[in-house]
């Protein structure tokens, strides 16, 4: 697999974004396609405990920043 491998991920929710992160780390160039939200974002982020555990594994610095807020 070369660095120019591209992939498309349908869905910009937590699962699609996690897939994009994993694929990018593996050397792919992911393109995430998702519907725009029906309502304006509230600025809040809600993760179940298992979702946060996954975030800590995939992006520990981001998880630490979220905990510091």
VEXPAKOL-471255 format. One record per residue: x, y, z of N, C-alpha, C in turn; residue number from 1; residue in one letter. Coordinates in Angstrom, 3 decimals, always signed. Each point is the difference from the previous one (the first is absolute). Layout:
<rs>
(r (X,Y,Z),(X,Y,Z),(X,Y,Z),NUM,'A') ...
</rs>
This chain:
<rs>
(r (+0.838,-1.179,+0.000),(-0.838,+1.179,+0.000),(+0.877,+1.234,+0.000),1,'X') (r (-0.224,+0.894,-0.959),(+0.745,+1.243,-0.049),(-0.723,+1.103,+0.735),2,'X') (r (+0.693,+1.109,+0.174),(-0.586,+1.121,+0.719),(-1.141,+0.643,-0.764),3,'X') (r (-0.165,-0.348,-1.272),(-1.046,+0.633,-0.798),(-1.315,-0.778,+0.024),4,'X') (r (-0.101,-1.066,+0.801),(-1.241,-0.760,+0.083),(-1.094,+0.872,+0.594),5,'X') (r (-1.131,+0.053,-0.669),(-1.110,+0.801,+0.477),(-1.170,-0.904,+0.342),6,'X') (r (-0.844,+0.450,+0.902),(-1.202,-0.743,+0.340),(-1.102,+0.993,+0.337),7,'X') (r (-1.231,-0.438,-0.148),(-1.165,+0.818,+0.301),(-0.735,-0.630,+1.166),8,'X') (r (-0.372,+0.825,+0.961),(-0.759,-0.449,+1.161),(-1.346,+0.711,-0.052),9,'X') (r (-1.073,-0.777,-0.042),(-1.341,+0.570,-0.032),(-0.516,+0.108,+1.422),10,'X') (r (-0.138,+1.223,+0.477),(-0.475,+0.242,+1.355),(+1.020,+0.775,+0.800),11,'X') (r (-0.380,+1.179,+0.452),(+0.908,+0.852,+0.757),(-0.264,-0.009,+1.489),12,'X') (r (-0.671,-1.050,+0.479),(-0.235,-0.119,+1.440),(+1.235,-0.531,+0.701),13,'X') (r (-0.133,-0.328,+1.276),(+1.156,-0.479,+0.763),(+0.677,-1.224,-0.619),14,'X') (r (-0.780,-0.939,-0.509),(+0.591,-1.207,-0.577),(+0.751,+0.313,-1.284),15,'X') (r (-0.591,+0.823,-0.866),(+0.663,+0.374,-1.242),(+1.279,+0.779,+0.242),16,'X') (r (-0.044,+0.913,+0.969),(+1.196,+0.791,+0.309),(+1.087,-0.866,+0.628),17,'X') (r (-0.403,-0.959,+0.839),(+0.987,-0.920,+0.579),(+0.641,-0.845,-1.094),18,'X') (r (-0.812,-0.459,-0.947),(+0.544,-0.772,-1.118),(+0.985,+0.830,-0.809),19,'X') (r (-0.343,+1.265,-0.237),(+0.892,+0.887,-0.746),(+1.328,+0.180,+0.723),20,'X') (r (-0.059,+0.146,+1.312),(+1.220,+0.173,+0.785),(+0.893,-1.238,-0.090),21,'X') (r (-0.600,-1.166,+0.155),(+0.770,-1.247,-0.063),(+0.604,-0.177,-1.395),22,'X') (r (-0.794,+0.247,-1.039),(+0.502,-0.152,-1.368),(+1.099,+1.010,-0.309),23,'X') (r (-0.142,+1.231,+0.472),(+1.039,+1.003,-0.231),(+1.309,-0.415,+0.659),24,'X') (r (-0.100,-0.554,+1.193),(+1.210,-0.468,+0.693),(+0.643,-1.180,-0.709),25,'X') (r (-0.808,-0.743,-0.770),(+0.510,-1.148,-0.750),(+0.550,+0.406,-1.364),26,'X') (r (-0.047,+1.300,-0.314),(+0.576,+0.483,-1.240),(-0.987,+0.302,-1.111),27,'X') (r (-1.283,-0.198,+0.257),(-1.018,+0.323,-1.004),(-0.325,+1.490,+0.042),28,'X') (r (-0.673,+0.461,-1.041),(-0.513,+1.371,-0.055),(-1.524,-0.092,+0.016),29,'X') (r (-0.621,+0.023,+1.186),(-1.446,-0.175,+0.065),(-0.760,+1.270,-0.375),30,'X') (r (-1.126,-0.196,-0.656),(-0.942,+1.077,-0.302),(-1.301,-0.370,+0.694),31,'X') (r (-0.414,+0.822,+0.967),(-1.221,-0.268,+0.755),(-1.146,+0.767,-0.643),32,'X') (r (-1.068,-0.717,-0.334),(-1.183,+0.614,-0.593),(-1.163,-0.241,+0.951),33,'X') (r (-0.645,+1.082,+0.413),(-1.138,-0.123,+0.908),(-0.992,+1.118,-0.230),34,'X') (r (-1.197,-0.191,+0.483),(-1.021,+1.035,-0.107),(+0.291,+1.121,+0.989),35,'X') (r (-0.319,+1.227,-0.379),(+0.144,+1.083,+0.988),(-1.025,-0.187,+1.112),36,'X') (r (+0.313,+0.464,+1.187),(-0.946,-0.161,+1.109),(-1.298,+0.770,-0.264),37,'X') (r (-1.105,-0.526,+0.503),(-1.300,+0.639,-0.188),(-0.103,+1.287,+0.811),38,'X') (r (+0.661,+0.047,+1.125),(-0.023,+1.185,+0.859),(+1.424,+0.487,+0.210),39,'X') (r (+0.117,+1.236,+0.409),(+1.327,+0.560,+0.261),(+0.641,-0.745,+1.164),40,'X') (r (+1.306,-0.231,-0.060),(+0.661,-0.698,+1.111),(-0.086,+0.809,+1.284),41,'X') (r (-0.124,-0.702,+1.108),(-0.150,+0.669,+1.292),(+1.333,+0.289,+0.669),42,'X') (r (+1.081,-0.561,-0.531),(+1.299,+0.180,+0.632),(+0.270,-1.033,+1.077),43,'X') (r (-0.949,-0.913,+0.202),(+0.165,-1.036,+1.013),(+0.412,-1.310,-0.660),44,'X') (r (+0.721,-0.798,+0.745),(+0.421,-1.310,-0.472),(-0.403,-1.020,+1.050),45,'X') (r (-0.732,-1.012,-0.421),(-0.418,-1.042,+0.924),(+0.537,-1.331,-0.493),46,'X') (r (+0.754,-0.675,+0.843),(+0.545,-1.317,-0.330),(-0.342,-0.980,+1.107),47,'X') (r (-0.412,-1.190,-0.395),(-0.186,-1.058,+0.984),(+1.374,-0.411,+0.520),48,'X') (r (+0.036,-0.684,+1.122),(+1.292,-0.355,+0.593),(+0.838,-0.857,-0.942),49,'X') (r (-0.637,-0.918,-0.745),(+0.791,-0.806,-0.931),(+0.473,+0.827,-1.187),50,'X') (r (-0.766,+1.012,-0.387),(+0.433,+0.903,-1.066),(+1.192,+0.832,+0.437),51,'X') (r (-0.008,+0.439,+1.255),(+1.137,+0.776,+0.506),(+1.232,-0.877,+0.135),52,'X') (r (-0.196,-1.245,+0.389),(+1.134,-0.926,+0.086),(+0.622,-0.200,-1.381),53,'X') (r (-0.837,-0.087,-1.030),(+0.513,-0.127,-1.368),(+0.744,+1.268,-0.406),54,'X') (r (-0.543,+1.164,+0.365),(+0.676,+1.264,-0.310),(+1.363,+0.066,+0.675),55,'X') (r (+0.089,-0.465,+1.235),(+1.292,-0.004,+0.703),(+1.021,-0.868,-0.714),56,'X') (r (-0.439,-1.090,-0.613),(+0.914,-0.876,-0.730),(+0.422,+0.604,-1.334),57,'X') (r (-0.941,+0.659,-0.693),(+0.278,+0.504,-1.346),(+0.649,+1.382,+0.012),58,'X') (r (-0.387,+0.844,+0.941),(+0.509,+1.379,+0.037),(+0.178,+0.429,+1.459),59,'X') (r (+1.034,-0.533,+0.677),(+0.150,+0.277,+1.431),(+0.172,+1.482,+0.332),60,'X') (r (+0.650,+0.751,-0.868),(+0.181,+1.429,+0.290),(-1.334,+0.733,-0.028),61,'X') (r (-0.863,-0.344,-0.944),(-1.323,+0.613,-0.066),(-0.817,-0.372,+1.226),62,'X') (r (+0.060,-1.252,+0.405),(-0.731,-0.438,+1.203),(+0.474,+0.782,+1.225),63,'X') (r (+1.293,+0.192,+0.128),(+0.545,+0.772,+1.128),(-0.483,+1.445,-0.042),64,'X') (r (-0.067,+0.587,-1.190),(-0.486,+1.383,-0.119),(-1.462,+0.100,+0.407),65,'X') (r (-0.792,-0.984,-0.380),(-1.412,+0.013,+0.367),(-0.186,-0.145,+1.511),66,'X') (r (+0.816,-0.830,+0.622),(-0.091,-0.183,+1.451),(+0.425,+1.261,+0.743),67,'X') (r (+0.903,+0.766,-0.575),(+0.503,+1.204,+0.672),(-1.016,+1.139,-0.016),68,'X') (r (-1.013,-0.104,-0.826),(-0.995,+1.097,-0.088),(-1.030,-0.083,+1.081),69,'X') 
</rs>
